[in-house]
Amino acid sequence: MVSPLETKPSDTSVDSWLAKVCRTNNLNPPISHERMAVNGLPALKVRYRSYEGEMEDVYVISGSKTFSMSFSADPSSPGTPIDKLRNYATYLKMVESFHVKS
């Protein structure tokens, strides 16, 4: 799922904004953080522990626009690491191909 999030304030750095967004957008406890770029845009990949298992959000900033791309564990496969799930590779391709039209 791709979701638009709130607008990044102009007086906030990218790193500060990503840190805030990953804390406030998903209230599950984080397992890991990885700074990355998605098609040249600053991004942060965060893996969380949820009641159904693991979930992952990639937060991307384009100018002042912020987006989240999410992938959640399959409730029928509790305890399976997220990167072992059948559709995780498709999710990664979706993240790789993400573009924001100007």
N, C-alpha and C positions, 0 to 999 in steps of 0.2 A: 504494500500500500504506500502511496506517495501522498503526503499531506503538506499543505502550506502552513507555516507557523507564523508567529507574530514577527513584526518588522524589527530589524536590528537598529537600535538607536545610533545615530551618526557619531556620537561621542563615546561609543563603546568599541573596544578593540575586538578583533575577530576571536582571539583566544578567550577573552573574558566572556564574550557572547556565547561561544560554544560551551564553555564551562557552565554558564547559567542555564542554557537550553537543555543540556543533558541532565541537569538536576531537577528542572521544573517540568519538562515535557513528559518524563517517565519517572514515576515515583518508586519503581522497583529498585532493589539494591544493584548497583553496577558491579560487574565481574571484571571487566577490562575496558580500556580506552585506547584508541589508536588514531593519531592524527593522520590525515591522508588528503589527497586531492581527488576530486571527481571532475574530469574534463577541465582541469586547470582551476577549478573552484575550491576554496578551502572547505574542508569537511572533517568530521569526527565520527568514527565508528565506535559505538558503545554497545557492549553486550551486557544484558541484565539477567538477573535470576527472577523468574516470576513463579506464581503458584503452579503453573502448568509446565515449568521447565525453564529453558532459556529463551530469550528473545533478543533481537538486535535492531538497533536504530542507527542509520547513517544520517547525520545532520549536515546539510550543505548550505553555504551562504553564497548568494549571488547579489552583489551590491548590498542593498538593505533587505532583500528577500531571504527568508530562511525556509528550508524544506526539510522534511523528515521522510526517510524511506524505511519501512519497518518490515521485519520478518519475525514471526512467532513460531514457537514449538507447536507441533501437531499434538492436540490433546489425546489422540489415540496412541501416541508413542511417548508416554511420560518417561523422563529420565534420559532420553536419547539426546546426545549433544547436538546442538543446532546445526553444526556444519556437517553432520552425518545424515541429515534429513534429505529426502528425495528432491525437494524443490529449492534447496539452498543454492545450488549452482545457478538456477534460473534467476533467483534474487540477485546474486552477484553480477550477472549479466545485465540486469535491470539497472543496478547501481552504476556499472561501467558506462552504460549508454545514456545516462541522465544528462539532459541539456535544458537550459533555460533560454527561452526566446527573449530577445531584447525588445 
